[in-house]
Amino acid sequence: MAFLKRYNGTTNVRLLRLERITWILIYGGLLSMVLGHFAAQEGAAGNGAIFGIGLLAALAGVGLIVLRSRMREEDL
């Protein structure tokens, strides 16, 4: 079962930092989008800003995944 193997990751500190920032942006952005959505249902002010910031953070995380997929450890 190859899909259950443990991912050892990278030993490069820069790539490790990039991977961590990527997932923080994605999960934080999705959480902000959900909070903005529920704030809109309650009629709270500033819900569009919360949703928009979350959307931008999630898109930035996806962009970092694309960037990381094109990088190689030998290049750094």
FENVEN-V174173 format. One record per residue. N is the residue number from 1. PHI is phi in whole degrees, -180 to 180 (NA if undefined). Layout:
N_PHI + N_PHI
This chain:
1_NA + 2_-70 + 3_-75 + 4_-96 + 5_-65 + 6_-76 + 7_-82 + 8_-81 + 9_74 + 10_-115 + 11_-99 + 12_-78 + 13_-66 + 14_-65 + 15_-70 + 16_-64 + 17_-64 + 18_-63 + 19_-65 + 20_-66 + 21_-63 + 22_-58 + 23_-73 + 24_-64 + 25_-65 + 26_-66 + 27_-69 + 28_-65 + 29_-65 + 30_-66 + 31_-64 + 32_-65 + 33_-64 + 34_-66 + 35_-63 + 36_-65 + 37_-65 + 38_-71 + 39_-68 + 40_-66 + 41_-69 + 42_-87 + 43_82 + 44_-75 + 45_-79 + 46_83 + 47_-68 + 48_-66 + 49_-68 + 50_-63 + 51_-64 + 52_-66 + 53_-65 + 54_-64 + 55_-64 + 56_-64 + 57_-66 + 58_-65 + 59_-66 + 60_-65 + 61_-63 + 62_-65 + 63_-63 + 64_-69 + 65_-65 + 66_-64 + 67_-62 + 68_-66 + 69_-68 + 70_-95 + 71_-92 + 72_-125 + 73_-66 + 74_-70 + 75_-76 + 76_-95
